């Protein structure tokens, strides 16, 4: 099994925060990869969809029962492809991109109606409930991480992956071993971020200082227990 069923349904994990497991997507068009969206609810009832996944009709109905979908978040260069589908159903939602993402050729061709980059303007809309921490890398890489204060949850995208044996195919287990993506970022991504030097180390230090109760990320078994210690171990390559 390469996913975390049930799929495309809301799963509550804390105060005003849910996950939605979906996929598999196919990395490089070949390797099946589980993927996850995180939904956060602001004080005014509005919903923020972090790393939107498959825009399922039944899921949309579930979300509308919770509140209006107000924000669509593409937190790094790899997690944006479903934003346009969600925008078509929720045209009033603001689409936010990781810095630099909108300039990529493939993203421009998709003709997504972006509102702005994640930064000061977005942070002002949901502070102090949600804090943004940008982790930079070389080659224009940026991953914007979110700390959801009401639930003490840290939401990452690819900076930690945990492709556990029970939810991966044989090819995926081989890929995971070669890529080093078991409770850590894949080796290639570690290099991209580590080469950014002090800025990246400082961002990682900020993530660890939050001491989250849980760490949610897009691929694999997220950290439900002992999250703070596991996060520190996951980022030891950078600190």
C-alpha positions, -999 to 999 in steps of 0.1 A, spaced: 0 0 0 15 34 -11 -10 57 6 -26 64 40 -64 56 36 -90 67 39 -82 91 11 -95 125 3 -113 129 36 -108 153 65 -89 137 95 -88 159 126 -54 159 143 -58 189 168 -76 221 176 -88 235 142 -64 215 121 -70 185 98 -50 164 73 -61 150 40 -42 120 27 -42 115 -11 -23 101 -40 -3 83 -49 14 108 -72 43 95 -93 76 111 -87 94 114 -120 64 98 -136 74 65 -122 77 61 -84 43 61 -65 44 86 -37 18 93 -10 9 130 -6 -9 150 21 -27 183 24 -31 202 58 -62 223 65 -60 250 91 -90 271 103 -85 308 113 -103 325 141 -128 340 117 -137 305 104 -119 308 71 -98 278 59 -62 277 47 -53 248 25 -16 240 27 -2 220 -3 -35 213 -20 -40 178 -32 -67 162 -54 -98 184 -56 -123 158 -47 -160 167 -48 -169 150 -15 -139 167 1 -151 201 -11 -184 195 5 -168 185 38 -147 217 38 -176 240 30 -193 226 62 -163 238 82 -161 273 67 -151 293 36 -119 283 17 -99 316 18 -63 307 12 -45 282 -11 -8 277 -2 19 264 -26 47 262 0 76 252 -22 85 246 -59 71 211 -61 37 215 -45 16 238 -66 0 216 -94 -35 213 -78 -39 250 -69 -56 258 -102 -82 231 -97 -91 244 -63 -92 279 -76 -118 269 -102 -142 258 -74 -133 285 -49 -126 316 -71 -126 339 -40 -97 321 -24 -63 338 -25 -35 317 -40 -1 322 -24 32 309 -37 66 303 -22 90 331 -33 103 325 -68 78 298 -77 57 321 -99 88 328 -121 93 292 -132 84 285 -168 62 255 -161 43 275 -135 38 304 -158 24 281 -185 -2 269 -159 -17 304 -158 -26 303 -122 -41 335 -108 -16 340 -80 -23 367 -54 12 371 -41 43 354 -27 43 341 8 59 368 29 50 399 50 16 404 34 4 368 39 18 367 75 -1 398 84 -34 380 75 -31 351 99 -8 362 126 -6 354 155 -25 321 149 0 310 122 37 318 119 56 314 87 93 304 87 111 304 53 139 278 48 161 288 18 183 268 -5 205 273 -35 191 275 -70 161 296 -58 147 269 -36 124 281 -8 101 261 15 78 281 37 69 263 69 39 270 91 35 268 128 -2 266 139 -2 279 174 -37 267 185 -27 231 180 11 235 184 16 219 150 45 224 127 36 220 90 64 212 66 64 200 30 95 182 19 120 192 46 111 159 63 99 128 47 92 94 63 83 68 38 77 39 61 78 3 51 41 -4 58 29 22 33 53 19 4 57 -5 -25 90 -24 -31 102 1 -57 93 30 -33 112 13 -4 143 11 -27 139 47 -38 134 58 -2 166 40 9 187 54 -19 172 89 -14 177 88 24 141 99 30 133 81 62 126 107 89 148 132 69 148 152 37 160 133 6 198 136 2 196 159 -28 173 183 -9 196 183 21 225 194 -2 203 222 -18 195 236 17 228 230 34 247 249 8 227 280 17 248 282 49 239 303 79 205 315 66 193 279 63 208 269 97 191 299 114 158 289 99 162 253 111 171 266 145 138 286 145 118 255 136 133 236 165 128 264 190 90 261 184 90 227 202 59 214 184 36 188 197 32 173 162 51 177 129 30 172 98 46 169 63 36 159 28 51 125 23 50 96 47 41 89 83 41 123 101 53 127 137 23 122 161 44 113 191 77 126 205 76 152 177 101 177 192 129 151 196 122 135 162 123 169 145 157 177 160 170 143 148 155 149 114 173 182 110 206 172 126 222 172 91 216 210 90 224 220 125 
